[in-house]
Amino acid sequence: MKVGPDITRIAALLGDPARANMLSALMGGQALTAGELAREAGVTPQTASAHLAKLEAGGLLTRRHQGRHNYFVLASLDVAEVMEQLAILAGRAGHMRTRPGPKDPALRRARVCYDHLAGDAGVAMLDALVAQGRIAEHAGSLVLTDTGRAFARDFGAAWEETGRRPLCKACLDWSVRRSHLAGVLGAALLARIYALGWARRVDGTRVVAFSAPGLLAFERTFGPIAPDVPAAAARASPR
């Protein structure tokens, strides 16, 4: 008898296009209703309910009750990370959508990856933090330096270290195929960018849109946002 984790059940849940679209829609960390997820998946409400029940039973989604509505969120950050890694694997294998949507360029430039900044902007931010000595790479992991703590404090980023989640973590970006900053610090920096009014989340999408003044402020702090941001060797999340 074989022992250990059974990946086939998770693979089967992720392998259905409708369910994959639902999970992708939740990658921004927001809660969506069954009706909203049905539209994302392109299925009827009844079919969506069956898919959601399977995802919930499989431990990939969590249901939240609020008033008369049920909302669904990803069960954990682990699910978001698996989806991001699968997107990278699909791209490397050449399994690309044949009809990219109009939001694709904006998603590649700046988007939410669960609760932190991804895309060209996210990669540029991590590159700058490393180049400025605010984050150091040590034994395959990212470490916030004393200089980095001082910067984060002055920048106004606040967080609580509980030990349940890494403070700094490299997350391999599916569109850039280099790493952006995840972890508690990544979430805190994005929250502060929102609070400063530099950028906002575009309703109903994962796109992070910078205002003109916000973009200038971001680039003064972290450097230019560009697909070909120069950096040292690519960084991948330790697995």
Buried (B, 14 or more C-beta within 10 A) or exposed (E): EEEEEEEEEBEEBBEBEBBBBBBBBBBBBBBBBBEBBBBBBEBEEEEBBEBBEBBBEBBBBBBEEEEEEBBBBBBEBEBBBBBBBBBBEEEEEEEEEEEEEEBEEBBBBBBBBBBBBBBBBBBBBBBBBBBBEBBBBEEEEBEBBEBBBEBBEEBEBEBEEEEEEBBBBBBBBBBBEBBBBBBBBBBBBBBBBBEBEBBBBBEBBBBBBBEEEBBEBBBEBBBBBEEEBEBEEEBBBEE
